[in-house]
Amino acid sequence: MADVGQEIYSGAASFGKLRATIGVIIGTLLGVGLIIGGIILLVHKTKRTKTVNGFPTDNKIPPCTSNSKNNNITYQCKFSLSYTINGTEHTKPFTTNESKDYSGQTQIKLYYNPENVSDISVTQDNYAPIGGVLLGSGFFILIIAWVGWWLVNKYKFIAAASGTSGAIQMFK
């Protein structure tokens, strides 16, 4: 009878090691992907480094239409703004589809590229904070995946617990 229990224990441990190996492969791929994406965003050079105030050509921005999907509200706004850069007045139409409602505003901060004043937007192109989050998340996932794999392969009782948990989840 003790042999049956030992066999079940060993089988659960083997299944736990298999789950850990699959988990470390997926975790490594995901972590490396996030790290690469984070590095790309961190080295992205912010081009829109200057700001200017834009004023609606109709004195104030007309009402925007709102869309609600999965508890997220986005506003689609269409407006034209006039702004002055280096003594030259420009007018540009803008169409936004974001979580900010520009309805009724009489002044909007614009971000532009000083080397190409036609590259202007209501949003800045600074992706460094997102890159930092992706980089940190990637390293965190890598560490967790490999520590989990190491624990499962070092301690048989952890492997058996992981295997048992996986078997129970399969039957739920």
GIQUI-V237736 format. One record per residue. N is the residue number from 0. PHI is phi in radians with two decimals (999 if undefined). PSI is psi in whole degrees, -180 to 180 (999 if undefined). NEAR is the number of other C-alpha atoms within 12 Angstrom. Layout:
n = (N:N)
phi = (PHI:PHI)
psi = (PSI:PSI)
near = (NEAR:NEAR)
This chain:
n = (0:1:2:3:4:5:6:7:8:9:10:11:12:13:14:15:16:17:18:19:20:21:22:23:24:25:26:27:28:29:30:31:32:33:34:35:36:37:38:39:40:41:42:43:44:45:46:47:48:49:50:51:52:53:54:55:56:57:58:59:60:61:62:63:64:65:66:67:68:69:70:71:72:73:74:75:76:77:78:79:80:81:82:83:84:85:86:87:88:89:90:91:92:93:94:95:96:97:98:99:100:101:102:103:104:105:106:107:108:109:110:111:112:113:114:115:116:117:118:119:120:121:122:123:124:125:126:127:128:129:130:131:132:133:134:135:136:137:138:139:140:141:142:143:144:145:146:147:148:149:150:151:152:153:154:155:156:157:158:159:160:161:162:163:164:165:166:167:168:169:170:171)
phi = (999:-1.14:-1.16:-1.14:-1.10:-1.15:-1.16:-1.11:-1.04:-1.18:-1.13:-1.11:-1.13:-1.12:-1.14:-1.09:-1.17:-1.10:-1.05:-1.14:-1.16:-1.10:-1.09:-1.23:-1.15:-1.13:-1.09:-1.16:-1.07:-1.15:-1.09:-1.14:-1.07:-1.16:-1.12:-1.09:-1.06:-1.12:-1.13:-1.04:-1.22:-1.22:-1.53:-1.06:-1.43:-1.20:-1.68:-1.50:-1.78:-1.87:-2.16:-2.64:-1.54:-1.85:-2.09:-1.04:-1.22:-1.82:1.25:-2.62:-1.30:-1.14:-1.01:-1.67:-1.61:-1.94:-2.23:-2.06:-2.48:0.94:1.13:-1.94:-1.79:-2.10:-2.06:-1.78:-2.13:-2.23:-2.77:-2.01:-2.14:-1.92:-2.67:-2.10:-2.22:0.93:1.39:-1.88:-1.52:-2.20:-2.32:-2.47:-1.40:-2.21:-2.21:-2.04:-2.53:-2.55:-1.40:-1.71:-1.69:-1.61:-0.93:1.35:-1.28:-1.92:-2.74:-2.32:-1.33:-1.97:-1.97:-2.39:-1.54:-1.11:-1.48:-2.58:-1.14:-1.38:-1.50:-2.33:-2.68:-1.44:-2.16:-1.49:-1.73:-1.75:-1.82:-1.05:-1.07:-1.17:-1.08:-1.11:-1.15:-1.11:-1.09:-1.09:-1.12:-1.08:-1.14:-1.07:-1.10:-1.05:-1.10:-1.08:-1.09:-1.30:-1.15:-1.07:-1.11:-1.09:-1.10:-1.15:-1.45:-1.52:-2.06:-1.12:-1.19:-1.22:-1.08:-1.15:-1.12:-1.13:-1.12:-1.11:-1.08:-1.11:-1.15:-1.11:-1.14:-1.16:-1.62:-1.36)
psi = (-36:-31:-36:-45:-41:-37:-42:-44:-46:-39:-43:-40:-41:-42:-38:-40:-38:-46:-42:-38:-44:-42:-40:-33:-49:-43:-39:-46:-45:-45:-45:-40:-44:-39:-45:-46:-41:-42:-42:-44:-33:-36:-7:125:125:122:-37:84:-12:155:155:151:132:142:132:139:-20:29:-37:155:132:164:142:154:142:146:135:124:124:45:15:125:128:151:129:117:141:123:162:140:144:143:159:126:125:40:-1:128:136:154:133:137:144:142:121:152:81:-176:-3:132:116:3:133:-3:147:-4:136:135:127:148:131:160:116:-21:-17:89:-12:-13:87:144:165:-7:149:152:48:107:7:-43:-40:-40:-40:-41:-44:-42:-48:-41:-41:-46:-40:-46:-42:-46:-48:-44:-46:-35:-42:-44:-43:-44:-43:-37:-19:-39:117:-34:-32:-40:-42:-41:-41:-43:-43:-43:-43:-39:-42:-41:-32:-31:-1:999)
near = (7:8:10:10:12:15:14:19:23:24:24:28:31:28:29:35:32:23:30:34:26:18:27:28:20:21:29:29:20:25:28:26:23:28:28:24:25:26:25:20:23:24:19:19:16:22:24:26:22:25:25:30:25:34:30:29:23:20:18:22:27:21:16:25:21:20:18:14:10:7:8:12:17:20:22:24:27:25:33:29:34:28:30:21:25:13:8:11:17:23:22:24:23:25:20:23:22:21:19:21:25:33:24:18:25:21:24:30:23:31:28:29:23:18:15:14:26:22:24:34:30:32:26:22:24:20:23:21:19:22:24:24:21:27:28:24:25:28:26:21:27:27:20:22:28:26:21:28:30:21:24:30:25:18:20:24:23:27:31:32:27:33:29:25:20:23:21:14:10:9:8:7)
